Amino acid sequence: METAKSRSKLSKCEWAYLAGLFDGEGSLQIRNGYPRAVIKMNSGAWETLILKMGTGKLYQKQGEWQDQSAWYLYKREDLLFFLQTIRRYSLVKVESITQMITYILTKQWKRKQKQTA
């Protein structure tokens, strides 16, 4: 089974760049008890890093003035790996990242059960 770590081919410099983007444009959210990381900003080179990372969902929207992109990361293992990796490079959101890591590690995750007909 692939993990976020095995899929990720980012260098330390690229992780540091993503941490800076997350510090400036990212947010941590909890929706219906499930955490997620979000980065929203104008389209640009950062999307290449997100695609290279190989996880999360990248949405693109054509704006009136500029194209905009939003990246959402939901999956528990990938979110945990992402946060643990960028925490060492973060300058602004270290405390929030640490709190979310603790939340993820202590939360009981329920798998959605498939309904049978």
Beta strands, then each sheet from edge to edge (+ up, - down):
strand 1: 26-31
strand 2: 34-42
strand 3: 57-62
strand 4: 67-73
sheet 1: 1+ 2- 4+ 3-
end
